[in-house]
Amino acid sequence: MGTGGPALSVEVCSDEQGFAELAEDWGRLYRACPSVTPFQSHAWLHSWWLSYGVPGRLRLVLVRRRGELVAVAPLMRVHGPLPALVPVGGAISDFCDVLMDAESAAQSTLALADTLAGLARTALLDFREVRPGGAMERVFRCWRGPRLRMPDSACLELPAAPMSDLVRRLPSTRAQRVRNKLNKLARLGVESRVVEHDKTEASLHRLIELHRLQWEDRKVSPEHLRPRFLDHLVRSAVPMARSGQALVREYRLDGEVVAADLTLLSRQLAGVYLYGVHPTLRKHRADVATMVLQASAEDLAPGRHQVLSLLRGTEPYKYRWRPETVVNQRFLLARRRTAPLLAAAAGEAAARRRAREFRDTRAASRDTDGTEDNRRADAM
């Protein structure tokens, strides 16, 4: 137990049962933190831990003010390739961050930084995928030891606006093509609806099966088809749907479900996390990207969300909508004795970035006629 000021107490929780029991306090803190994304909700992170966590490696830094939870750094210890503390949530979470009550952020930042500095004596703090404006930026600014901020994944974002407004943002020729695709979807009779909360679990099972059919005989992320991933989605999305942090949408054609998507929501943004499409829609040459975007735009709560996020990835089909590119941040924090770990991680990241740029350059040179763009858009 440490202290972060006369009214603050700090503890590091490594107990899995203790993680589960934080749900109510975590939920209050989540609502008081303006920068959170759905990936910082207790339902998402605790469910992730049940599917992917390693016993004995949990490190939740909890800051309380007179007993009330006012900040959390959800971390876990990893041993390779370097000994490090990394965010709970892993690769399947598009954004990671710490949580801070806005009213006590100044004190909480110092308390978190002091405790994290103690943990960093034996491991690098490697905090990835922080959205610009995230609370982790405050910790970085007051860090006293070696530190480095690096670019991480790129995300593409649109304004949270009705489809008609999104179309008006496009050049006239492209806008007309989108209107033609919308008209075709209307003629086909594809209808979308948000699934009721008590039917979320069954719909998620259908979504994963549709996702499997969509990518059958093509390259797909193998994790999306593993049982532990489905278990995680059900455990997290069902309570998130009840609390307004998620929704599942189904698309029907002639009464049959031909597509489904899972959308995650927070105060700042809404984003389609995963979708599945039956091959019959491809046979009809329906533009699935346009279909999903239209439904997402129309279901946004007026004035509630600021951003319609296309989440991580710069697939060519996303650029048809003239999105803004927003680059996540990676924060490397160390003490003097762990500074060599920081240098090693930075060197590895630079090498990966150069290799990725080389691959992208080669791909662009092979794809000068735009056929890849069309293929990806059709696949979406």
LOMIVO-712909 format. One line per 4 residues: number of its first residue (from 1); their letters; for each residue x, y, z of C-alpha. Coordinates in steps of 0.2 Angstrom, whole numbers, plus 5000, padded with zeros to 4 digits. Layout:
! LOMIVO-712909
NUM> a> X,Y,Z; ... $
//
This chain:
! LOMIVO-712909
1> mgtg> 5000,5000,5000; 5006,5017,4995; 4999,5035,4996; 4997,5048,4983 $
5> gpal> 4992,5063,4994; 4983,5065,5010; 4966,5059,5003; 4973,5046,4991 $
9> svev> 4978,5028,4993; 4986,5017,4980; 4986,4998,4978; 4992,4985,4965 $
13> csde> 4979,4972,4963; 4985,4955,4956; 4970,4945,4962; 4958,4939,4948 $
17> qgfa> 4943,4938,4960; 4947,4956,4965; 4946,4961,4947; 4929,4954,4945 $
21> elae> 4923,4963,4961; 4928,4980,4954; 4913,4980,4941; 4902,4993,4950 $
25> dwgr> 4916,5005,4956; 4925,5003,4939; 4908,5008,4930; 4907,5024,4940 $
29> lyra> 4925,5029,4936; 4922,5024,4917; 4907,5037,4917; 4918,5050,4925 $
33> cpsv> 4932,5048,4913; 4929,5059,4897; 4943,5051,4887; 4938,5032,4888 $
37> tpfq> 4933,5021,4874; 4923,5005,4875; 4939,4995,4877; 4942,5002,4894 $
41> shaw> 4925,4996,4901; 4926,4983,4915; 4915,4971,4905; 4927,4971,4890 $
45> lhsw> 4944,4970,4900; 4938,4958,4913; 4931,4947,4900; 4947,4948,4890 $
49> wlsy> 4957,4943,4905; 4946,4927,4907; 4950,4922,4889; 4968,4928,4887 $
53> gvpg> 4975,4932,4904; 4989,4922,4912; 4987,4918,4931; 4999,4928,4942 $
57> rlrl> 5003,4942,4929; 4989,4954,4933; 4994,4971,4939; 4979,4983,4942 $
61> vlvr> 4985,5000,4949; 4970,5006,4959; 4970,5024,4965; 4956,5028,4978 $
65> rrge> 4950,5045,4986; 4942,5042,5003; 4938,5024,4997; 4931,5029,4980 $
69> lvav> 4940,5023,4964; 4947,5038,4955; 4960,5030,4943; 4965,5013,4936 $
73> aplm> 4980,5008,4926; 4975,4990,4919; 4991,4981,4916; 4999,4964,4915 $
77> rvhg> 5017,4957,4917; 5024,4949,4901; 5042,4941,4900; 5045,4941,4881 $
81> plpa> 5052,4947,4871; 5057,4960,4885; 5051,4960,4903; 5037,4973,4902 $
85> lvpv> 5021,4979,4909; 5008,4980,4895; 4989,4985,4895; 4976,4972,4898 $
89> ggai> 4966,4970,4882; 4979,4964,4870; 4979,4964,4852; 4960,4963,4850 $
93> sdfc> 4957,4980,4858; 4959,4994,4846; 4962,5007,4860; 4971,5006,4877 $
97> dvlm> 4972,5019,4891; 4972,5022,4909; 4956,5028,4917; 4955,5044,4928 $
101> daes> 4941,5054,4936; 4941,5071,4928; 4939,5080,4945; 4954,5072,4953 $
105> aaqs> 4965,5070,4938; 4979,5081,4944; 4982,5071,4960; 4978,5054,4952 $
109> tlal> 4991,5057,4938; 5005,5059,4951; 4999,5044,4961; 4999,5033,4946 $
113> adtl> 5015,5039,4940; 5024,5036,4957; 5017,5018,4958; 5021,5014,4940 $
117> agla> 5039,5020,4943; 5040,5008,4957; 5034,4994,4945; 5046,5000,4931 $
121> rtal> 5062,4996,4942; 5061,4978,4935; 5051,4980,4919; 5048,4992,4905 $
125> ldfr> 5031,5000,4904; 5025,4998,4886; 5008,5006,4884; 5002,5004,4866 $
129> evrp> 4987,5010,4856; 4983,5026,4866; 4971,5037,4856; 4976,5055,4855 $
133> ggam> 4969,5064,4870; 4970,5049,4881; 4973,5050,4900; 4989,5041,4898 $
137> ervf> 4996,5057,4891; 4996,5065,4908; 5006,5051,4915; 5019,5053,4901 $
141> rcwr> 5021,5071,4904; 5025,5070,4922; 5036,5054,4921; 5053,5058,4928 $
145> gprl> 5063,5043,4921; 5068,5039,4903; 5053,5040,4892; 5048,5039,4873 $
149> rmpd> 5032,5043,4863; 5031,5034,4847; 5017,5033,4833; 5007,5017,4834 $
153> sacl> 4992,5011,4823; 4983,5022,4812; 4964,5024,4814; 4952,5032,4801 $
157> elpa> 4938,5042,4808; 4922,5051,4801; 4911,5064,4809; 4896,5056,4818 $
161> apms> 4883,5062,4806; 4868,5055,4795; 4873,5046,4779; 4866,5060,4769 $
165> dlvr> 4879,5072,4777; 4893,5059,4774; 4888,5058,4756; 4888,5077,4754 $
169> rlps> 4907,5077,4760; 4912,5067,4744; 4917,5073,4727; 4901,5073,4716 $
173> traq> 4906,5058,4705; 4910,5047,4720; 4894,5054,4729; 4883,5048,4715 $
177> rvrn> 4891,5031,4715; 4887,5029,4733; 4869,5035,4730; 4868,5022,4716 $
181> klnk> 4874,5008,4729; 4861,5014,4742; 4847,5013,4729; 4853,4995,4724 $
185> larl> 4852,4990,4743; 4835,4997,4744; 4829,4988,4729; 4836,4972,4735 $
189> gves> 4826,4975,4751; 4840,4973,4764; 4833,4979,4781; 4843,4982,4797 $
193> rvve> 4838,4982,4815; 4847,4983,4832; 4845,4966,4841; 4836,4967,4858 $
197> hdkt> 4847,4965,4873; 4840,4948,4878; 4844,4941,4861; 4862,4948,4860 $
201> easl> 4871,4931,4864; 4862,4922,4850; 4865,4935,4838; 4884,4935,4842 $
205> hrli> 4884,4917,4838; 4876,4920,4821; 4889,4935,4818; 4904,4923,4821 $
209> elhr> 4896,4910,4809; 4893,4923,4796; 4911,4930,4798; 4917,4912,4795 $
213> lqwe> 4907,4910,4779; 4912,4927,4773; 4931,4923,4774; 4930,4905,4769 $
217> drkv> 4944,4900,4758; 4952,4917,4760; 4964,4924,4773; 4956,4929,4789 $
221> speh> 4962,4933,4807; 4962,4915,4815; 4959,4922,4832; 4941,4928,4826 $
225> lrpr> 4937,4909,4824; 4943,4902,4840; 4931,4898,4854; 4940,4909,4867 $
229> fldh> 4936,4924,4856; 4918,4920,4855; 4917,4917,4873; 4925,4934,4876 $
233> lvrs> 4913,4943,4864; 4898,4935,4873; 4904,4939,4891; 4908,4957,4886 $
237> avpm> 4895,4962,4873; 4880,4956,4882; 4882,4967,4898; 4889,4981,4887 $
241> arsg> 4873,4981,4876; 4863,4982,4892; 4873,4997,4898; 4873,5006,4881 $
245> qalv> 4891,5002,4877; 4888,4990,4863; 4874,4985,4850; 4872,4971,4838 $
249> reyr> 4864,4974,4822; 4857,4961,4810; 4853,4963,4791; 4839,4953,4784 $
253> ldge> 4835,4949,4766; 4818,4940,4762; 4817,4937,4781; 4834,4928,4783 $
257> vvaa> 4849,4935,4792; 4862,4938,4779; 4874,4949,4789; 4877,4955,4807 $
261> dltl> 4889,4968,4815; 4895,4972,4833; 4896,4991,4836; 4905,4997,4852 $
265> lsrq> 4900,5014,4859; 4907,5027,4871; 4904,5045,4875; 4917,5050,4861 $
269> lagv> 4915,5037,4847; 4905,5023,4840; 4914,5010,4829; 4910,4994,4820 $
273> ylyg> 4921,4981,4829; 4917,4965,4819; 4905,4960,4805; 4900,4944,4796 $
277> vhpt> 4892,4943,4779; 4883,4928,4770; 4891,4925,4753; 4873,4927,4746 $
281> lrkh> 4876,4946,4747; 4891,4945,4737; 4882,4936,4724; 4870,4950,4723 $
285> radv> 4885,4962,4722; 4879,4972,4736; 4891,4985,4743; 4892,4979,4761 $
289> atmv> 4904,4993,4766; 4890,5005,4761; 4877,4995,4769; 4886,4994,4786 $
293> lqas> 4891,5012,4786; 4873,5018,4782; 4866,5008,4797; 4879,5014,4809 $
297> aedl> 4877,5032,4804; 4858,5031,4806; 4859,5023,4823; 4870,5035,4831 $
301> apgr> 4862,5045,4846; 4860,5063,4840; 4873,5074,4849; 4879,5059,4860 $
305> hqvl> 4894,5053,4849; 4907,5064,4841; 4916,5052,4830; 4911,5037,4819 $
309> sllr> 4927,5027,4820; 4932,5015,4807; 4945,5009,4820; 4962,5002,4817 $
313> gtep> 4968,4999,4799; 4970,5009,4783; 4962,4997,4771; 4959,5006,4754 $
317> ykyr> 4940,5004,4754; 4939,5015,4770; 4947,5030,4760; 4932,5031,4749 $
321> wrpe> 4923,5041,4763; 4937,5054,4765; 4941,5050,4783; 4953,5059,4795 $
325> tvvn> 4968,5049,4799; 4971,5048,4818; 4987,5039,4824; 4987,5030,4841 $
329> qrfl> 5002,5033,4852; 5014,5021,4860; 5022,5026,4877; 5038,5018,4883 $
333> larr> 5042,5022,4901; 5057,5016,4911; 5069,5019,4926; 5087,5021,4924 $
337> rtap> 5091,5003,4927; 5078,4998,4914; 5083,5011,4901; 5091,4998,4890 $
341> llaa> 5074,4989,4888; 5067,5005,4882; 5081,5007,4869; 5079,4989,4863 $
345> aage> 5060,4991,4861; 5062,5007,4852; 5075,4999,4840; 5063,4984,4837 $
349> aaar> 5048,4996,4833; 5059,5006,4821; 5064,4990,4812; 5046,4984,4810 $
353> rrar> 5041,5001,4804; 5054,5001,4790; 5049,4984,4785; 5031,4989,4784 $
357> efrd> 5035,5004,4774; 5045,4993,4762; 5030,4981,4760; 5018,4995,4758 $
361> traa> 5028,5003,4744; 5030,4986,4735; 5011,4983,4736; 5007,5001,4730 $
365> srdt> 5018,4998,4715; 5009,4982,4711; 4992,4990,4713; 4992,5005,4701 $
369> dgte> 4976,5000,4692; 4965,5001,4708; 4960,4982,4707; 4965,4979,4725 $
373> dnrr> 4954,4993,4731; 4939,4986,4722; 4943,4968,4729; 4944,4974,4747 $
377> adam> 4928,4985,4745; 4919,4970,4738; 4925,4959,4752; 4919,4971,4765 $
//
